[in-house]
Amino acid sequence: MEKSRPLIYARFEKMETAVTWYRLEVPITGVCGLGLFDAFVEGTGQLGEARSGNSLFDADIIWTHYTQGIDLVELQKVLGRRRRSGAGVESQKPLILYDVDDDLFDLLSPSHPGIPPIFSGPYGRRFSESQVERFVRLHFGNIAAADLIVCSTEWIQSRVLEMVPNAKTHVFLNLVPAFGEELVAHPASSQCRILWQGGANHAGALVEVVPILERIHQRERNVEIVLWGDPGEANPLPNTWTLLEPVPFRHFFPTLNRMGHDIALAPLGTDGLSAGRSANKFFESAFCWKPAACVASRRGIFEKEIRHGDTGMLFRNPEELDSILTRLIRDPGLRQQIAAKGRRACLSRLDVGREIGLLAERILRLVREN
């Protein structure tokens, strides 16, 4: 097959998750849109079915994700020989891009050397200690074998380089598609909706703030508390709170956009799986048609992305959380001011075209060097 542009063969998990959207579909769609790459895709995503035949050997780039259980060391052996193009000319083996995520890198960080006996997976799935150990060994091998590690944040990049100092890495932010609606003025209101959203892996952090939220809810009668997703271990919860079921990811942004919340609550737990969380909760609520003021833990990526008192609010302990929420609940003008500044900060930070262009440029350079 004659190719005038590099060809990506991408594998991604058959789940409608944020990881799939941000880390694979967005960059692949973006680089194709820029006219730099063609793509084969295996999976159930928006880019269609995988091409049959020797797609791996036809591709210039193989893009895979850490949750798929792929052994890149073995894959490199298979691809190690030089391959022949359709014209019969020998060409180099494909470049392998390995897409990583926050949770596992926090687990593997030298600051968290212990492997927990039980690890929570998607949809409440539980993994045994032996399964986790195998997963960790596979992941370490993949980091060393990949030609480029694509990281969601600088925090993750630093952990990669701690483990493999000479690894080639690129930070590709968890890009949040803007909703495309103009920011409009909202009249001051005495009502205040506080939203926590997340899955079971976020629930450990929620447990820590439930007593504060309950205290505030009893004290401030104009507050509605909404938990959207899987609160997990936070149950049982007060029956006066609003509990919303998760939705398929393709419906996530439209649903969030209509949520109308005033405060986005983003706690980070002290457990090993939390330190690497990206700032998605901050970014996502900032892009709603009615942006929300983000109140987040003063740690991890939030401390880097949020300017306290300006683009969001950060708390260290329950007492600070109580004080911050009380202030925002009682001052609608302050909520709107912080929300608007947070939105402007996120718009300047998350330039989709710029980030995709930088990633595409890096990939093209490596393809030429390979």
N, C-alpha and C positions, 0 to 999 in steps of 0.2 A: 504494500500500500504506500503510495507516494504521499509524503507529508510536507507541507510547507511551514507548519508550525509545530511546536512541541505538543505532545499528546499526553494527557494525564489519564491514568487508570486509577480510579478512586474506589475504595471500599469504605462503607460506613454502616453502622449498626442499623437494624431495621426497627428503630424506635423513633418516635417523634419527640426528640429531646432537644433541650437548649444546646447541648453540645453538638449535635448533628447540625443544627441550623447555623450556629455561629462559626463553628470550627471547620466545617466541610462545605455545606451547600453555599454559604455566602462567598467564601473565597473562590470556589470553583466557578460558580455562576459569574462572579465578578471578573475573574481573569479571562473567562471566555468572552464576556461582554466587551472587554477591552481589546479583543481580537488577538490575544497573545497565545492562547491555548485552545486546543480541542480537548474533549473529555470523554472517557468511557466511565460509566458509573455502575457499580454493583450495589444493589439494595433497593429500597422501596421509596427513595426520595424523589424530589421533583425533577431530577435530571434524566429520568428514564431508565431503561433496562441496560444491563451490561451487554457489550458486544460479545458474541460467541467467538470461539476460536482462541488464538494465542494472544489475548489482549495484554497479558503481562509482558510478553516479549515484544509486542508492537509498541508499547508505551515508552515514552522518554522519562516519565515520572510516575511513580507509584505512591499514592497518598493513602495512608491507613491511620487507624485510630487505636488508642491503647486498650479499649475495652473489647476488642474483637478477638483477643487471644491468639493473634498471629505471631509466629516466631520468626522475627526478622533475620536472625542468625541463619536459620535453615533456608529462608527465602533468598538470602544473599548467596548461599551455596548454589542454589538452583540457577540464579541469575548470573553467577560468577563468570561463566564463559561468555565470550563475545557472541553477539547474535547477528543474524543477517536480516537486512531490510527486504522489502518486496523487490527491490531492484538487484538484490544479491550482493549488496555492499555491506561489509562488516561495520557494525556500529557498537558503541559502548553499551554496557548494561544500564538498565533504568536507574535513575536517581530515586532514592527512597526517602519520602517525607514521613515523619512520625509525629502524629498529632497528640499532644498530651493535655492532661487536665489537672485541676488544682488538688482535688481530694487525695489522689494517690501520691502525688508528689509531697504532700504534707506527711503522709504516712511513711514515705521513704526518706524524708529529710534526716540528715544526721542529728538534728535536734530532737527527732522522735524515732530513735532506732528500734524501739520495740514494736513487734507486730501484734496487734490485738488478737485475742482468741476468736473473736467473732467480728466480721465486717459486714455492714449492711449494704446491700446492693439495690438496684432498681426495683421498684414495686415491692419493697419490703423483703426481698430475697435475702437469705442469710447464707453466708459462706463459712465453711469450717476452717479451722486453723491450717490444715494441710493445703486446702485450696488457696488460701491467702498466701501462704509461703510459696506455692508454685507460681502464683500470679506475680509476686514480687520478683522472683528469680527471672521470670520471663521478661518482666518490665526492665530490669537492669540490663539484660542482654540486648533488648531492643534499643535502649538508649545508646549503647555502644555501637550497635550495628547500623543505625540510621545515618543517612547522609546529611539530614537537616532535621532538627527538633523544632517543631512549631509550638510555641508556648503562649498561653493566654495572658500572662502578666509578667512584669519584670521579676516579681517574687518567684514565680515558677522557673523562670530562666536562671535565676541565681541558684536554685536548688539543683537544676540540671548540671550546671557548671561545677557545683560542689562535688557531684558524683562523677562526672566525666569532664575534667577541666578543659580538654581540647575539643569538646563537642561543638559542632556548628549549630547555632540557635538563631531563631527569629521570633520576636514578640509580635503576635497578631492578636490585637485586642478582641475581646468578646463584643463584637459590634452589635448594637441595637438599632434595628431599622427605625428611622423616625416615622411618625404617624402621618406626617404631611399636612397637619392642620395648624393653622396659625394660633399662636398663644393669644388668648382673649382675656380681658379683664373680668375678674370675678368679684362680685360684691361681698363685703365682709359678712360673715355668718357666725352665729353663735354655736352652730353644730360643727362637730369635728369627728371625722371618720379616720380611725387608725387601722392600717392594713399590715398584716404579716402574711407573706406568701412564701411557700417553699415546700419541699418534699420531706420525706422521712429523715434524710441525712441532715436536714437543717433543724430538726425538731429538738435536738439536744440543747441548742442555744435558746430555743423558745421556752423550754422548761424553766430556765433561769430567770426569765422576765415575767412569767405568768403571775406570780404574787404581786409584782408592781402594777401590772395592768389591772388586776382585780381590785387592788386598792384604789387606783385612779378611777376605775369605772364606778366604784361605789361613791367616791367623793365628788366626781365631776359628772353631773347628770346629763350634760349635753354631748357625751362621748358615745360613739358606737365603735366597738372593737370587732374587726373582721379577720378571721383566719381562713386563708384560702390555700388549699392543698392538702398535705398530710401532716397534721400536728404530732403524729406518732406518740411518743412517750408523754406528751403534755396532757393527754387525757387522764382523768376526766376534767373537763373544762366547765366553767360557769355556763349554765344554760341560757344566760342572758346575752351571751356573745353570739355573733353570726358566724356560722361555719359553712364554707363553700367547698364543693367538691372540685378536684383537679379537672382540667379540660385537656384534650389533645393539644399538642404544642402548636399546631396550625391555628388554633383558636386562642392561644394564650394572649398575644398582643391586642387583638380586638377586644377581648374580655377585660384585660387590664386597663385599656384605654377608656372603657365605660365605667370603671370602678368608682371614679369620682372621689377617691380618698384624699385626705388632707395631709396625712403623715404616713410615710413608708417606714415601717420599723424593720431594722436589719441588725439583729444581734448576732454576734459570733461567739460560739461556745469556747470553752477552754480545752476541749478534747482535741486529740491530734488531727482530726479530720477537718478542723475549722480554719486553721491559720492560713491556709492557701486560698480560701474562698475569694472569688473575684468580686468586683464591685457591681455585679449585675443589678442587684436590687436598687442601688442608687441610680444607675443609668436608666433602667427600665421605667421607673416612676418619673424620672425627669423628662422622658419623651412623651408622656401622656398629654392629651389635649388640655387637661388640667394638671399641671405638674404638681407633685407632692414634695413636701419638705422631708428629707431623709434623716432619720435618727438612727445612728449606727454605733457599734462598738468602736472604741478608740484602740484599734489594733488591726493587724493584718493590712490588707489592701485598702480598707476604708480610710485608715489614717493617712495613706498616701494620696488618695483621690479626693477626699473631702476636706475643705477648709472650714474648720470649726467656727460656727457662728456666722458664716458667710454663705457657703454653698450647701451646708448641711450642719447637723449637730452631732457631736460625738460624746459618748459617755464611757466612763471607766468602771462604774459600779452601780448597784441598784439605786443608791441615793441620788447619784447624778442623773440617772434615767428618770426617776420620779420628778426631779426638779425641772429637767428639760421638757418633758412631756407636759407638765403642768403649765409651764410658761407658754408653750406653743398652743395648747388647748385654749388658754385664756386670751391669746393675742392673735386673732385671725390675720391681721396685717403683717405681723412678723412671719407667720407661716407662708403667706403668699410671697413675701420678699425673698425668703430663703429658697423657696421652691423655684422662683424665677431665676435667681442667680445660679442655682444648681443646674437648671436647664441650659443656661448659656454656657456654663463650664463644660457640660457634657457635649453640647453641640460642637464646641471648639476642640474637644478631645477626641471625639469619635467621628472623624471624617472618613466615611467608608471608602470613597474613591482613593483618597491618599493612602490609607492603610493597605488596600488591595494592590495599589500600584507599587508600593514598597516591597510587598511580598512577592509580586510577580517579577520585579526587577531582581530580587535576590535569587529566585528560582532559576531565572534565565541565565544568570551569571554562573550558577552551579552546574546547570546543564552544559554550558560551554566548557567549563573546567573539567567536567566528568568525561 
